[in-house]
Amino acid sequence: MNALAQAEFAAALLDAERPVPAGLCAWNGSDPARRFAVYRNNVIVSLVAALADTFPVLRQLVGDEFFDAMAGLYVRAHPPTSPVLAHYGEGLADWLAAFEPARALPYLSDMARLERARIAACHAADAQPLAAEAIAARLADPASLPGARLALHPSCRVLRSPFDVHALWAAHQQEGDWPAMAIDQPCEMLVLRDPADEVWVIRLAAGAADFIAALLEGATFADALQRAPGVDLPATLALLLRHGAIVGWSSSTSEQP
């Protein structure tokens, strides 16, 4: 099958209005259109199921019927570009932000970003955290701190939302009725995977998100502090250390892998 035929076949799989690709036949003489329709349905169902696995809280928030219908529209508009289904749905949050039927729940797109970030953290590259003793030794040399650069674990992602999606997500991690909550308040979060391969969603205190985001962008220690004037530095460093998030430390005079 040439590239054009492959493209036509893939397009027909996701669009029930398209005709059955030319040249299809069944080995047992059955109707190829009917068999293709079954195959088309199986493909859509499997992709919707993959999205449901990636976005379980999102599905709970809108209900199974709404989610399946919404996901079906997304699948048809944005088919996967990778054979790895764990990567599928990277664009769902942005698509959802413009999805008119979901406008009444404006926090859904940020919930999708949070759930997608957890999947990305789960599949991020491995990196060995620096030993606490090595970090303590560097912190004990204040003269070297301003120009130092801290490398954080590849799984680290800072998320921000005008809604308290952290509380909403946390409430859906437990059995029973969900507590009443006011979500019309902003939150900042760090998503990461620790050395035990557990993925964490951590609410950040004021300034911590700016500081960590700056480190992730390659800023020096001094520049990161300047961008986060309200950060509680000891508490933020302790958080990163506790979760094995500091994997490198470099300065103008030394390099630490």
C-alpha positions in Angstrom: 0.0 0.0 0.0 1.5 3.3 -1.1 1.6 6.5 1.0 -1.5 8.0 -0.6 -3.5 4.8 -0.1 -2.4 4.6 3.5 -3.5 8.2 4.1 -6.9 7.5 2.5 -7.3 4.4 4.5 -6.5 6.2 7.8 -8.8 9.1 6.9 -11.7 6.7 6.1 -11.2 5.0 9.5 -12.0 8.2 11.4 -14.7 9.6 9.1 -17.9 7.6 8.6 -18.9 9.8 5.8 -16.0 8.7 3.6 -16.4 5.7 1.3 -14.7 2.4 1.9 -11.2 2.6 0.5 -11.0 1.2 -3.0 -9.6 -2.3 -3.5 -10.7 -3.7 -0.2 -12.0 -7.3 -0.2 -12.8 -9.9 2.4 -11.2 -13.4 2.2 -14.5 -15.1 2.8 -16.5 -13.0 0.3 -18.4 -11.0 2.9 -19.3 -7.4 2.4 -16.1 -5.3 2.8 -18.1 -2.2 3.6 -19.6 -3.9 6.6 -16.4 -5.4 7.8 -14.6 -2.0 7.4 -17.4 -0.4 9.5 -16.8 -2.8 12.3 -13.0 -2.1 12.1 -13.7 1.6 12.0 -15.8 1.4 15.2 -13.2 -0.7 17.0 -10.5 1.9 16.2 -12.6 4.8 17.5 -13.6 2.8 20.6 -10.0 1.9 21.4 -8.8 5.5 21.1 -11.6 6.8 23.2 -10.7 4.1 25.8 -7.0 5.3 25.7 -8.1 8.8 26.4 -10.3 7.6 29.3 -7.3 5.9 30.8 -5.2 9.0 30.6 -7.9 11.4 31.9 -9.9 9.5 34.6 -10.8 12.5 36.7 -11.9 14.5 33.6 -14.2 11.6 32.8 -15.6 11.6 36.3 -16.2 15.3 36.2 -18.3 15.3 33.0 -19.7 11.7 33.1 -19.2 8.7 30.9 -21.6 9.7 28.2 -20.4 13.3 27.7 -16.7 12.1 27.9 -17.2 9.4 25.3 -18.9 11.8 22.9 -16.4 14.5 23.4 -13.5 12.1 23.1 -15.0 10.7 19.9 -15.0 14.2 18.4 -11.4 14.7 19.5 -10.3 11.4 18.0 -11.8 12.3 14.6 -10.2 15.7 14.6 -6.8 14.7 16.0 -5.9 11.1 15.3 -2.7 9.8 17.0 0.6 10.5 15.3 2.5 8.0 17.4 1.9 4.2 17.8 2.5 4.7 21.6 -1.0 5.4 23.0 0.5 6.7 26.2 1.5 9.8 24.2 -2.0 10.3 22.8 -4.1 13.3 24.1 -1.2 15.8 24.4 -3.4 18.4 22.6 -6.7 17.6 24.4 -6.4 20.4 27.0 -6.0 23.2 24.3 -8.8 21.6 22.2 -11.0 21.4 25.3 -10.5 25.0 26.1 -12.3 25.9 22.8 -14.9 23.2 23.0 -18.2 25.1 23.3 -20.3 22.4 25.1 -17.7 22.5 28.0 -17.7 26.2 28.4 -19.7 26.0 31.6 -16.8 24.1 33.2 -13.8 26.3 32.4 -11.5 24.3 34.7 -11.7 21.2 32.5 -8.8 22.1 30.3 -6.5 22.7 33.3 -7.6 19.3 34.7 -6.7 17.8 31.4 -3.3 19.5 31.6 -2.7 18.1 35.1 -3.7 14.6 34.1 -1.5 14.7 31.0 1.4 16.0 33.0 1.1 13.0 35.3 1.4 10.7 32.3 4.3 12.6 31.0 6.1 12.5 34.3 5.5 8.7 34.5 7.2 8.2 31.2 10.0 10.8 31.6 13.6 9.8 31.4 15.4 8.4 34.5 17.9 10.6 36.3 19.9 9.9 39.5 19.2 12.5 42.2 22.2 14.1 43.9 23.0 12.9 47.4 21.7 15.1 50.2 25.3 15.4 51.5 26.5 16.8 48.2 23.7 19.3 48.1 24.4 20.4 51.7 28.1 20.9 50.9 27.2 23.2 48.0 24.7 25.2 50.1 27.4 25.6 52.7 29.4 27.6 50.2 27.3 30.8 49.8 29.8 32.5 47.5 29.2 29.9 44.8 25.4 30.0 45.0 24.5 33.0 42.8 26.0 31.5 39.7 25.0 28.0 40.4 22.5 26.1 38.1 20.4 23.3 39.5 19.3 20.6 37.1 15.9 19.1 38.0 14.5 15.7 37.2 13.2 15.4 33.7 9.7 14.6 35.1 9.4 18.0 36.8 6.6 20.2 35.4 5.2 23.4 36.9 1.4 23.9 36.3 -0.6 27.0 37.1 -4.4 27.4 37.0 -6.9 30.2 37.9 -8.9 27.3 39.5 -8.0 25.0 42.4 -7.7 22.0 40.2 -5.3 20.5 42.8 -8.0 20.2 45.4 -10.5 19.0 42.7 -8.0 16.3 41.5 -7.1 15.3 45.1 -10.8 14.9 46.0 -11.2 12.4 43.2 -8.4 10.2 44.5 -10.5 8.9 47.4 -13.6 6.7 47.6 -17.0 8.1 48.6 -18.7 11.3 48.1 -16.7 14.3 47.0 -16.5 17.1 49.5 -17.9 20.5 48.7 -15.2 22.9 47.7 -14.7 26.4 46.3 -12.5 26.0 43.3 -12.6 29.6 42.1 -9.1 30.3 43.5 -5.7 30.0 41.7 -3.3 27.2 42.4 0.3 26.3 41.4 1.6 22.8 41.3 4.6 20.7 40.8 4.3 17.3 39.1 7.2 14.9 39.4 8.3 11.3 39.6 10.3 10.4 42.6 13.1 7.7 42.8 10.6 5.1 43.8 8.7 5.8 40.5 5.7 7.4 42.3 4.2 10.4 40.5 3.4 13.3 42.8 1.1 16.3 42.4 2.3 18.9 44.9 0.6 22.2 45.7 3.3 24.9 45.8 3.5 27.8 48.2 3.8 31.4 47.0 6.9 32.0 44.9 7.9 28.4 44.7 6.4 27.9 41.2 8.3 30.9 39.9 11.6 29.7 41.4 11.2 26.1 40.2 10.1 27.2 36.7 13.1 29.4 36.5 15.4 26.5 37.4 13.7 24.4 34.7 14.5 27.1 32.2 18.2 27.0 33.1 18.3 30.2 35.2 21.1 30.6 37.8 20.3 30.5 41.4 20.4 34.3 41.7 18.2 34.8 38.7 15.7 32.3 39.9 15.5 34.0 43.3 15.1 37.4 41.6 12.1 36.0 39.6 10.5 34.6 42.8 10.8 37.3 45.5 8.3 35.7 47.8 9.8 32.2 47.8 10.5 30.3 51.0 13.8 29.1 49.8 14.6 26.6 52.6 11.1 25.0 52.3 11.3 24.8 48.5 14.8 23.3 48.4 13.7 20.8 51.1 10.7 19.8 48.9 12.9 19.2 45.9 15.4 17.3 48.0 12.8 15.2 49.7 11.4 14.0 46.3 14.8 13.4 44.7 14.2 16.2 42.2 17.7 17.8 42.2 19.8 15.7 39.7 22.6 18.2 38.8 24.4 21.2 40.2 26.9 23.2 38.1 28.8 26.5 38.6 31.4 28.5 36.8 34.1 26.6 38.7 32.7 23.0 38.9 30.4 20.6 37.2 28.2 18.0 38.9 26.5 15.5 36.7 
